């Protein structure tokens, strides 16, 4: 299942997991209005099914609604190229305009299908964020992998 960041955050919010306020935009005008609604500053995030967006210009901090409009115009007219998209890149059709958060510590959390365990596995790292691929290459011990039984979910001893 491929879902965008904004869709994953909607699921988190439904289950009481705190997420920053965000508004989905498909046009520069919508990005500008969303940034105004969020207090005048925001993060504009391209919604594609690939990691590495930040290093490819797909995540931008903006300090005004006008900057949000300009960033949105540029992103929506582009293909974001990351190691996961290949050289053709992925077209940007939607943006997540998100309120700024005071980040004290960043975590990486992912759910993936693990062929070795023939089922889902939860990946967690305190070294998370934009450089998770580098962490995996240089310090794989910093990424904890936990198989998840699809019928019973995470057990108390796994959390």
SVG drawing of the C-alpha trace seen along z (x, -y; Angstrom):
<svg xmlns="http://www.w3.org/2000/svg" viewBox="-10 -37 39 52">
<polyline fill="none" stroke="black" stroke-width="0.4" points="0.0,0.0 1.4,-3.3 0.0,-6.3 1.1,-9.9 2.5,-11.5 -0.8,-13.5 -2.8,-10.3 -0.6,-8.5 -0.9,-11.5 -4.7,-11.4 -4.6,-7.8 -2.3,-8.8 -4.6,-11.6 -7.6,-9.2 -5.8,-7.0 -4.8,-9.9 -1.2,-10.2 -0.3,-13.9 0.6,-15.4 1.3,-18.9 -1.7,-20.8 -1.5,-20.4 -3.6,-21.3 -3.4,-19.6 -3.0,-21.9 -3.0,-21.3 -2.4,-24.9 -0.1,-27.8 -3.1,-29.8 -4.2,-26.9 -0.7,-26.7 -0.7,-30.5 -4.1,-30.3 -3.1,-27.3 0.1,-29.1 -2.0,-32.2 -4.3,-29.9 -1.4,-28.3 0.0,-31.6 2.1,-32.9 5.0,-30.4 4.9,-26.7 6.7,-23.8 5.7,-23.0 6.1,-19.2 5.8,-17.5 3.6,-14.4 5.2,-11.7 5.7,-8.0 9.4,-8.2 11.8,-9.1 14.6,-11.7 12.3,-14.5 14.0,-17.0 17.4,-16.5 15.7,-17.0 13.9,-20.3 10.6,-18.6 10.5,-20.0 10.8,-23.8 10.5,-26.0 8.7,-29.2 8.4,-32.4 5.4,-34.0 2.3,-33.0 3.9,-34.5 6.9,-32.3 4.6,-29.3 2.9,-30.2 6.3,-30.5 7.5,-27.2 4.3,-25.5 4.4,-26.8 8.0,-25.4 7.2,-22.0 3.9,-21.4 5.7,-22.1 8.4,-19.6 9.3,-15.9 11.2,-15.2 14.2,-12.9 15.3,-10.8 17.2,-7.5 13.8,-5.8 12.2,-7.3 15.0,-6.7 16.2,-9.3 12.7,-9.9 11.5,-11.2 7.9,-11.5 5.5,-14.2 4.2,-16.4 0.4,-16.7 -0.3,-17.5 1.5,-19.3 1.2,-19.1 1.3,-22.6 2.2,-22.0 2.6,-24.2 6.1,-24.6 7.0,-22.4 9.5,-23.0 11.6,-19.8 13.5,-18.7 14.2,-15.2 13.4,-13.4 12.5,-9.7 12.2,-7.5 9.3,-5.0 8.3,-2.9 6.3,0.2 7.5,2.4 7.0,5.9 10.0,8.0 10.6,10.8 12.8,12.6 10.0,12.8 7.3,13.0 5.3,10.3 5.3,6.8 8.1,5.4 8.3,2.1 11.5,0.1 12.5,-2.5 15.5,-4.7 16.4,-7.6 18.8,-8.7 15.8,-9.3 14.7,-11.8 16.2,-12.9 19.4,-10.7 17.9,-7.3 19.5,-5.7 22.9,-6.9 22.2,-5.6 21.3,-2.2 24.6,-2.1 26.9,-3.4 25.3,-2.4 22.7,0.3 22.7,1.2 20.9,-2.2 17.8,-0.9 15.7,1.5 13.6,4.0 10.7,5.8 8.5,8.3 4.8,7.7 2.3,10.6 -0.5,9.4 -3.2,11.1 -2.2,10.0 -0.2,6.8 2.6,5.6 2.8,7.5 3.5,5.7 7.1,7.1 7.8,5.5 6.9,2.0"/>
</svg>
